[in-house]
Amino acid sequence: MMPVKICGMTNEEDILMCSQLVVQALGLVVEYPLPVPWNLTAEQAQALRRAIPANVTACMVTGGKPEEIIARAKQVRPQMVQLHFEETLEETAYIVEALATENIGVIKALRVGPEGRLLFEITDPVEAARLLSQTGVAALLVDSGTAKRPGGSGLVVDQAIYRAIAGASSLPVILAGGLTAQNLREILPADLPPSAVDVLSGVEARPGQKDREKVSAFLHEAKSLPKRSGKLWINP
């Protein structure tokens, strides 16, 4: 079964619904540096974090200055922090080391622009994957992004860049970007599947409100798909 993370949780009702449908991980977008529909304050996220069951991995999706990210993580207390902005290689390693003492793991997102360029200080996907693998991050996440919408854009990731990162990484690789129940089987490469998939806008009725039928359909498709071998950071 392909593990699933659903991101952009904004209310307890959706958290309960996704938990009942056996979603493996849930993402809370917390004080993201750019305006996005799913943004929560640390206080709001802290309250929602308590609603996530123990058998579901709680992931805080954020970005910005390292010290601010670390402070948010200590307040919200997720199992994982997903760095989804412009964090450098050096900043990523620093955050990983700081949060290790809190028993909080780190995922680093590599965003791919609509022109097929990696939006990271290291633009070569193979080199980026290789160097990030040495920082202590638990996983890499490949997502699409634009200047106005750094995530949740609904755009499918450039498959050549995904394949380059997945092929070069010794870590679990999570695939996001424009996934839906209708295209999941088509997009995921059978010869190089990800370790998990991450969906946001593809299971929403509107921004910030999840749709039960879309979530159920997405999980149904994911159940029949193989995942990349090896240990993953979320419950199998």
N, C-alpha and C positions, 0 to 999 in steps of 0.2 A: 504493500500500500504506500502511496505517495503521501507523506505527512503534509498537512496544510496549516499555514498561518493566515489568519484573517486580521487585517490591520484596520486602523481608524475607528476603534470602538469609542463610542461617545456616551453610552447610557447602559444602565444595569440590565434593562430588558434584552438588549442585543447580546450582552455577555451571557446571560442565562440561556438564551436561545441557542447560541453557538456552542455553549458547554453541553447542553442537552443533545445536540447533534454530533457531539464528540469531535470537535475541532481541537487539534493538538496544541495550538498556540494562538494567543490574541495580542494584538499590538495597540498600544496607547500612544498617540502622537502628543508629545509634551513640550510646550514652549518652543516650538520650531521657529527658527529665525525669520521665516517668510510666512505671510498669511496663507493658510490652507484651511479648508472647511472642517478638518478634524482636530484642530489644535485645542489642547486642554492646558489649563494652568497646572502647576505641580500639585496644588491642593485638590483640584478636581480629579487628577489622575490618581492621587493617593487614595481618595475615596473609592474610585472605581477599581483600583488594584485589589482592594479588600473583597470585592465581589467575584474575582476570578478564582475558581476552585483550585485546590492544591495540585490536582492532576492535570492542569492546563498551564502551559508555560506562559508567563506574563512577560511581555517585551515592551520596553519603553523606547519609542522612536523619537530621536531628537537630533540636535545639532547646535553648533555654536562654539563658544569658548570652553576649553577643557575643564577649567575649574567650575564653571556653571553647570556643565553636564554632570560632573561628579557630584556636585551638591544636589542636583535634581534626583539623581539615582539613589543617593542616600535617603532622600525624603520619600520617594515613591516605593522603593524596595522591590523592583522587578527582579526576575531571575536573569534577564538579559537586557542589555542596552544596545540598540541599533543606531549606529552613527550614520546619519543620512544626509549630511550637508557637505561642507567643504573641508572637513578635517584632513590634515596632512598625515603623511606616514609617521612623522615624529609625534604629532599630537595623538594619533591613534595608539601608538605604543605607550605613551604616557597615561592615557585613560585606562588602557588594559591593565597596566601595573597598579594604578590607584584603586580600581574596582575589584581587583583580585583579592585584596584584603577584606572586601565586603562580601565575597563569594558571589559576585555578579559578573557574568560573562559579557563579552562584547562581540557584536556582529558589525562588520564594516560594509556599508553599501557602496557599490561601484555603479554610478549612474551613467547611462548612455544617452547622449543627446540625439535629437531627431536627424542630425546630419551624420550619425554613425560614429561620433567621436566620444571617447571616454572622458567624462567630466571629473577628472582627478589630476593631481599634480604630475602623476606619471601617466602619460596618455597611452603608452603601449600596454595592452591588456595582459599580455604574458608577464611582463616585468612587474606590473602592478600586483598581479596575483602572487607572484613569487615573493616579492618583498613584504607584502601584507601578511603572507603566511608565516613570516618570521617575527611578527609583532606579538603573537600570543592571542590573536583574535580567535573566537570559537568557530566562526564561519564567515563566508563572504556572501553578499546578496547582490545580484545583478538586476538592475531596475532601469526603466526608461525615465527620462526627465526632460523638462523644458525650462526655460528661464522663468516662466510664470508659475509652472507647476512642477516642483522638484520630485514629486511622487504622485501616484494616483492619477496619472495623466491619461490612462487608457491606451497608451501607445505600446505596441509590442516591441520588445528588445531586439536589436540587431542580432540575428542568430550567429553570425560569424564572430562577433565579440563575445557572446555568451560561450560559444564553443572554445574560444581561445582561453578564456578565464577558467572554465571548467576543466579543460585539458591540462592547464598549467598548475592548478591549485592542488595542494595536498590536503586542503581543508574541505569540509562540507560546503557546497555551493547551492544557494537558494535562488530560484528564479522567480522574478516578479515582472510586472509590466504588461498591462492589457489582457490579462488572463480572464477567461470566462469558461463556464461549463461547455459552451459550444466550440471553443477553439483549443481547449486544453490538450486534447489528444493530438491535434494537428501540430501544435507548437512545440511540444516536448519531444526532443530528439530521442528515438529509441536506443541509439547507440551511445548516447552520452547524456543520460537523464540527470536532472538535478537531485540534490539530497532532499529538497522540500520545495513547495511552491508557496508564494505569498500573494494574496489577492486582496483588493480593496474595492475599487469602483465597480468591478465585475460582479459583486454580490450585493450591490446597494439599490434600494428603491429611489433614494436621493442622497446627496452627500451627508454622511453622518447617520444615516438610517439604513440598517441592513434589511435585506429581503429574505424571508425564511425559505421561500421556494428556490431562489437563486443559490442560497447557501447549500441547501439540500442537494440541488442538482450538481453543484461544483464538487461537493464531497463524494457524491456517487461516482462521478467520473474519476476523481483522484484515487478512489479505492482500487480501481482496476489497473492502475499504472505502476510500473516498477520504479523504485528510487535508486539513486546512486548508493553503492555499497559503502559500509563504514558507519561509525558511530555518529550520531547527530545530537544536537543540543536540545531537541524537543522530544517529547514522549513519542515512541513509535506507534 
